Amino acid sequence: MLEAIAGLRAPAQGRICVGDSVWFDTDAGVDLPPERRSVGLVFQDYALFPHMTVARNVAFGGRERADEMMALVGISHLAGARPGEISGGERQRTALARALACDPAVLLLDEPLAALDPATRADVRARLAELVGHLDVPVLMVTHDMADAAALQCDVAVMDQGRVVQRGARADLLARPATPAVARLMGANLLPGTARPGPAGLTEVVLDTGGTVLSGEGGTGRVGVVVDPWEVSLVHGRPGDSQLNHVTGTVASLTPAGNRVRVQVGPVTADVTALSADRMGLVVGAPVTAVFKALATRLVPLAGETPPAAA
């Protein structure tokens, strides 16, 4: 998609325009070459010239605005350095300054944070979000990390198998994913099963992994049970509350993340506080029950899927 917008790849059919400018239109026979498209493109590997200084790299995008853009992204003090002498985050900002120096009509970002280590990524993500908030041009960023989209507070379009399957605010996609792919991208649990009418107007889902859960949403046939990790609690034993779903298993992994711990229990992932994990004495291999409410359980269709055959 980014290459098509930039003019590096010609789609078989379609139309690409920015504002009133038409860059590509198969019906009208329009296909502007890359040099006639006002595009700022930041490649995943940044594509900086290793023999040039930071200042010369940025000036390659546009000499008149090079100093302004270096100041904007905070790398003026690196003007005389070469890419091999600066950090990953500084190289990312150099590539961004170069893309902006050409005064683009659209800024394209190809996974701009993927090459950074986790600590640097968090810092650069915050800087990028602040910068994008001040730009007066449309920005299209490709990413596999929803934290990037969350930081930029942008409209999200989820692509699966080359098609946009859902588009909207991140909060809307979290609340109601349209497909299993969207649910997985949002970080939700997705438990395949077969739905049928249940008690008290609820839907009962027989999970492929064994056991049943209840959902407040309607559904029949093959579905994916969607529940967010922060909606899952962990307990020892089996609580007697009939309003709760229970998935019993052993702790497969514990992944600390700040003051929280991500715990894998069978097919279910739970996010709990580090304090709760310590109090429960959670260790790998320990038996535990994952608990979540029926009303916190959403259903998405699994089109074309059939239940696994019994062994």
C-alpha positions as CSV (number, residue, x, y, z in Angstrom):
1,M,0.0,0.0,0.0
2,L,2.8,2.5,0.9
3,E,4.7,1.7,-2.3
4,A,1.5,2.2,-4.3
5,I,0.9,5.6,-2.7
6,A,4.6,6.6,-3.3
7,G,4.5,5.5,-6.9
8,L,6.9,2.6,-6.5
9,R,4.3,0.0,-7.4
10,A,1.3,0.3,-9.7
11,P,-1.9,-1.3,-8.6
12,A,-3.9,-3.3,-11.1
13,Q,-6.9,-1.1,-10.5
14,G,-7.8,1.8,-8.3
15,R,-7.5,5.5,-7.5
16,I,-5.0,7.4,-5.3
17,C,-5.5,11.0,-4.5
18,V,-4.4,13.5,-1.8
19,G,-6.8,16.3,-1.4
20,D,-7.7,17.5,-4.9
21,S,-4.5,16.0,-6.5
22,V,-5.0,12.7,-8.3
23,W,-1.8,10.7,-8.4
24,F,-3.2,7.4,-9.8
25,D,-6.4,6.5,-11.6
26,T,-6.7,3.4,-13.8
27,D,-10.0,4.6,-15.3
28,A,-8.6,8.0,-16.2
29,G,-5.2,6.7,-17.2
30,V,-3.3,8.8,-14.6
31,D,-0.1,7.5,-13.0
32,L,2.3,10.2,-11.8
33,P,5.9,9.1,-11.4
34,P,7.4,9.1,-7.8
35,E,9.2,12.4,-8.3
36,R,5.9,14.2,-9.1
37,R,4.2,12.8,-5.9
38,S,4.8,14.9,-2.8
39,V,5.5,12.0,-0.4
40,G,7.7,11.7,2.7
41,L,8.6,8.0,3.2
42,V,10.3,6.6,6.2
43,F,11.5,3.0,5.5
44,Q,11.5,0.3,8.1
45,D,15.4,0.2,8.0
46,Y,15.5,4.0,7.6
47,A,17.6,3.7,4.4
48,L,20.1,6.4,5.5
49,F,23.2,7.1,3.5
50,P,26.1,5.7,5.7
51,H,28.7,7.9,4.1
52,M,26.8,11.2,4.7
53,T,26.4,13.2,7.9
54,V,23.1,13.5,9.6
55,A,22.8,17.1,8.1
56,R,23.5,15.9,4.6
57,N,21.0,13.0,4.9
58,V,18.3,15.4,6.0
59,A,19.2,17.9,3.3
60,F,18.8,15.1,0.7
61,G,15.1,15.4,1.4
62,G,15.1,19.2,1.1
63,R,18.0,21.6,1.7
64,E,15.8,24.6,2.5
65,R,14.1,23.0,5.4
66,A,16.8,20.7,6.7
67,D,17.9,22.8,9.7
68,E,14.2,23.4,10.6
69,M,13.4,19.7,10.5
70,M,16.5,18.7,12.5
71,A,15.5,21.2,15.2
72,L,11.9,19.9,15.1
73,V,12.9,16.3,15.8
74,G,15.7,17.3,18.2
75,I,18.8,16.2,16.3
76,S,20.5,19.5,15.5
77,H,23.4,18.6,17.8
78,L,24.1,15.5,15.7
79,A,24.4,17.4,12.4
80,G,28.1,16.4,11.9
81,A,27.7,12.7,12.9
82,R,27.2,9.8,10.5
83,P,24.5,7.1,10.9
84,G,26.9,4.5,12.2
85,E,27.8,6.8,15.1
86,I,24.3,7.5,16.4
87,S,21.7,5.4,18.2
88,G,18.7,3.6,16.7
89,G,16.3,6.2,18.0
90,E,18.5,9.0,16.6
91,R,18.6,7.3,13.2
92,Q,14.9,7.0,13.2
93,R,14.5,10.7,13.9
94,T,17.1,11.5,11.1
95,A,15.0,9.5,8.6
96,L,11.8,11.3,9.8
97,A,13.5,14.7,9.5
98,R,14.6,13.8,5.9
99,A,11.0,12.7,5.0
100,L,9.6,16.0,6.4
101,A,12.3,18.2,4.8
102,C,10.7,17.7,1.3
103,D,7.5,19.4,2.7
104,P,5.3,16.4,1.8
105,A,1.6,16.3,1.1
106,V,1.5,12.9,3.0
107,L,3.9,11.2,5.4
108,L,4.2,7.4,5.0
109,L,5.8,5.4,7.9
110,D,6.7,1.8,7.3
111,E,7.0,0.2,10.8
112,P,9.2,3.1,12.0
113,L,9.7,1.6,15.5
114,A,10.3,-2.0,14.6
115,A,14.1,-1.8,14.5
116,L,14.3,-0.3,18.0
117,D,14.9,-2.1,21.3
118,P,11.9,-2.0,23.7
119,A,13.3,0.8,26.0
120,T,14.2,3.0,23.0
121,R,10.9,2.2,21.3
122,A,8.8,3.6,24.2
123,D,10.8,6.9,24.2
124,V,10.7,7.3,20.4
125,R,7.0,6.4,20.3
126,A,6.2,9.2,22.7
127,R,8.3,11.6,20.6
128,L,6.7,10.5,17.4
129,A,3.2,10.9,18.9
130,E,4.0,14.4,19.9
131,L,5.4,15.3,16.5
132,V,2.5,13.8,14.5
133,G,0.1,15.7,16.7
134,H,1.7,19.0,15.4
135,L,1.9,18.0,11.7
136,D,-0.6,19.5,9.3
137,V,-0.4,16.6,6.8
138,P,-2.0,13.2,6.7
139,V,0.1,10.4,8.2
140,L,-0.2,6.7,7.2
141,M,1.7,4.3,9.5
142,V,2.0,0.6,9.0
143,T,2.6,-1.3,12.3
144,H,2.1,-4.7,13.9
145,D,2.2,-3.2,17.4
146,M,-1.1,-1.8,18.6
147,A,0.9,0.2,21.2
148,D,2.0,2.4,18.3
149,A,-1.6,3.1,17.2
150,A,-2.6,3.7,20.8
151,A,0.2,6.3,21.3
152,L,-0.7,8.1,18.1
153,Q,-4.5,8.1,19.0
154,C,-5.3,7.6,15.3
155,D,-7.9,6.0,13.2
156,V,-7.0,2.3,12.8
157,A,-7.6,0.1,9.7
158,V,-6.9,-3.6,10.2
159,M,-5.7,-5.4,7.1
160,D,-6.0,-9.2,6.9
161,Q,-5.1,-11.2,3.7
162,G,-4.7,-7.9,1.8
163,R,-8.2,-6.6,2.7
164,V,-9.3,-4.0,5.3
165,V,-11.6,-6.0,7.6
166,Q,-12.4,-3.3,10.1
167,R,-11.7,0.4,10.6
168,G,-12.4,2.8,13.5
169,A,-11.0,4.1,16.7
170,R,-8.9,1.7,18.8
171,A,-11.4,1.7,21.6
172,D,-14.2,0.6,19.2
173,L,-12.1,-2.2,17.8
174,L,-11.3,-3.3,21.4
175,A,-14.9,-3.2,22.4
176,R,-16.3,-5.1,19.3
177,P,-13.7,-6.8,17.0
178,A,-15.3,-7.8,13.7
179,T,-13.1,-10.8,13.0
180,P,-10.8,-13.2,14.8
181,A,-7.8,-11.3,13.2
182,V,-8.9,-8.0,14.8
183,A,-9.4,-9.7,18.2
184,R,-5.9,-11.1,18.1
185,L,-4.4,-7.8,17.0
186,M,-6.1,-6.1,19.9
187,G,-4.4,-8.5,22.3
188,A,-7.7,-10.3,23.3
189,N,-8.1,-14.0,24.1
190,L,-9.7,-15.9,21.3
191,L,-11.1,-19.3,22.2
192,P,-12.6,-21.3,19.3
193,G,-15.7,-23.3,20.0
194,T,-19.3,-24.1,18.9
195,A,-22.2,-21.9,20.2
196,R,-25.7,-23.0,21.0
197,P,-28.6,-21.6,23.1
198,G,-27.8,-21.6,26.8
199,P,-29.6,-21.0,30.1
200,A,-31.3,-17.8,31.0
201,G,-31.1,-16.3,27.5
202,L,-27.3,-16.7,27.4
203,T,-25.2,-18.4,24.7
204,E,-23.3,-21.5,25.7
205,V,-20.0,-22.2,23.8
206,V,-18.4,-25.6,23.9
207,L,-14.7,-24.9,23.6
208,D,-12.4,-26.8,21.3
209,T,-10.0,-27.2,24.2
210,G,-12.7,-28.7,26.4
211,G,-15.3,-27.2,28.8
212,T,-18.0,-24.6,28.2
213,V,-18.4,-20.9,28.7
214,L,-21.4,-18.6,28.7
215,S,-21.7,-15.3,26.8
216,G,-24.3,-12.5,27.0
217,E,-24.1,-12.2,23.2
218,G,-26.2,-14.3,20.8
219,G,-24.6,-16.8,18.4
220,T,-24.8,-20.3,16.9
221,G,-22.3,-22.5,15.2
222,R,-18.6,-21.9,15.0
223,V,-17.5,-18.8,17.0
224,G,-14.5,-17.4,18.7
225,V,-15.0,-16.4,22.3
226,V,-13.3,-13.1,22.8
227,V,-12.3,-11.9,26.3
228,D,-9.8,-9.2,27.2
229,P,-6.9,-10.3,29.5
230,W,-7.7,-7.6,32.0
231,E,-11.2,-9.0,32.4
232,V,-9.8,-12.3,33.6
233,S,-9.2,-13.0,37.3
234,L,-7.2,-15.9,38.7
235,V,-8.2,-17.9,41.8
236,H,-7.2,-21.1,43.5
237,G,-9.9,-23.8,43.3
238,R,-13.3,-23.2,41.6
239,P,-15.5,-20.4,42.8
240,G,-19.2,-21.2,43.3
241,D,-20.5,-18.1,41.5
242,S,-22.7,-19.4,38.6
243,Q,-22.4,-16.0,36.8
244,L,-18.7,-16.6,36.2
245,N,-16.9,-18.6,33.5
246,H,-14.2,-21.0,34.7
247,V,-11.2,-22.3,32.7
248,T,-9.0,-24.5,34.9
249,G,-5.4,-25.3,34.0
250,T,-1.8,-24.9,35.0
251,V,0.3,-21.8,34.7
252,A,2.3,-22.1,31.5
253,S,4.1,-18.8,31.7
254,L,4.5,-15.5,33.7
255,T,5.6,-12.4,31.9
256,P,6.2,-9.3,34.1
257,A,5.3,-5.9,32.5
258,G,5.9,-3.1,34.9
259,N,3.5,-3.5,37.9
260,R,1.5,-6.2,36.1
261,V,2.1,-9.8,35.2
262,R,0.7,-11.5,32.1
263,V,-0.2,-15.1,33.1
264,Q,-0.9,-17.9,30.6
265,V,-3.3,-20.5,31.9
266,G,-4.1,-23.2,29.4
267,P,-5.7,-21.3,26.4
268,V,-6.4,-18.2,28.5
269,T,-4.1,-15.2,29.1
270,A,-4.8,-13.0,32.2
271,D,-3.3,-9.6,33.2
272,V,-3.1,-9.3,37.0
273,T,-1.2,-7.0,39.3
274,A,2.3,-8.1,40.4
275,L,1.0,-7.9,44.0
276,S,-1.8,-10.3,43.2
277,A,0.6,-12.7,41.5
278,D,2.9,-12.6,44.6
279,R,0.0,-13.1,47.0
280,M,-1.2,-16.1,45.1
281,G,2.2,-17.6,44.9
282,L,1.9,-18.1,41.1
283,V,4.7,-20.2,39.6
284,V,4.9,-22.1,36.3
285,G,3.1,-25.4,36.7
286,A,0.8,-24.4,39.5
287,P,-2.9,-25.3,39.1
288,V,-5.2,-22.2,38.9
289,T,-8.6,-21.2,37.6
290,A,-9.1,-18.4,35.1
291,V,-12.4,-16.6,35.9
292,F,-14.3,-14.1,33.7
293,K,-17.9,-12.9,33.5
294,A,-20.4,-13.9,30.8
295,L,-21.2,-10.3,30.1
296,A,-17.4,-9.6,29.5
297,T,-17.4,-12.4,26.9
298,R,-17.9,-11.4,23.2
299,L,-18.4,-13.7,20.2
300,V,-17.1,-13.4,16.7
301,P,-18.0,-15.8,13.8
302,L,-15.4,-18.3,12.6
303,A,-16.6,-18.4,9.0
304,G,-15.9,-21.6,7.2
305,E,-14.2,-23.4,10.2
306,T,-15.3,-26.8,11.4
307,P,-14.7,-28.2,14.9
308,P,-11.6,-30.4,15.2
309,A,-12.1,-34.1,14.8
310,A,-12.0,-36.3,17.9
311,A,-8.8,-38.3,18.3
